[in-house]
């Protein structure tokens, strides 16, 4: 019978796809032009766009707001993942060190069967020079190459991307044993952030079956089992969840805009009819000299009075009808919005409530 390894804790891995890179931006060019230009314009080891940096920082703030404490931050040996880890975890104060890890890079692309020199990491010294130009000395101060042979090591030895090779490598690291010892007496998962690439998540490790968006965050529990025969642990991922998905956030924002539009529309309609009601009330006050019990003798005044009262009744009904229409629509939209909540939203709210309770 399989059992969990005594003294070994399950881990929660937080997989992060890198932010938008120079290559991603080329492929997103309008009218299919990006696909045509890509073989000519692509960068073998691309850097983040300004948008890529901004979204990495934004999602780092989400993690910080949810009060997630990481035991280890790992990045692939590609420039864009190192930048993503830096802007997401270092500039936001979530962590103070990024360790470079092997076997979590991207799969090189090909066009019409022709392999491109693409998604191949530059030599480390060239990467260091490139990163220094892009983000200054601070990023270099927070990168730790010690787990993969140091800053003069060979990036080729960190390839190919392979989930099982990565997990086997991770289980062998002394730093993981030190983290386990520190958590020996608590019930918390060891939390490890892994900044990686779309294909690694789509079909290799957690097998999403689709490409996550840039800087999407997926969590998965790495369950460790002892086969009982002296061989290596059995490692399997469970509880796979999209903690933050950009497409969910975009849909939620669309619904929130629709809610805002319908709320304003209801307010405008209500204000319009209330204005008409007030105008007719003023007419009645003039006709009755502000005395509702006054008896009018003039036939035209009597007709005007009746007409104004009917209009007030009519506009009150319109207000009720419009409120019912827009109220129903807003209720439906709120229900839709609730379905498009990222777990990150829930975690942040829980963290806020914890602050209030404290």
Buried (B, 14 or more C-beta within 10 A) or exposed (E): EEEEBEEBBBBBBBBBBBBBBBBBBBBEBEEEEBEEEBBEBBBBBBBBBEBBBBBBBBBBBBBBBBBBEBBBBBBBBBBBBBBBBBBBBBBBEBBEEBBBBBBBBBBBBEEEEEEBEBBBBBBBEEBBEBBEEBBEEEBBEBBBBEBBBEBEBEBEEBBEBBBEBBBBBBBEBEBBEEBBEEBEEEEEBBBBBBBBBBBBBBBBBBEBEEBBBBBBBBBBBBBBBBEEEEEEBEBEBEEBEBBBBBEBBEBBEEBBEBBEEBBEBBEEBBEBBEEBBEEBBEBBEEBBEEEEEEEBEEEEBEEBBEEBBEBBEBBEEBBEEBBEBBEEBBEBBEEBBEEBEBBBBEBBEEBEEEEEEE
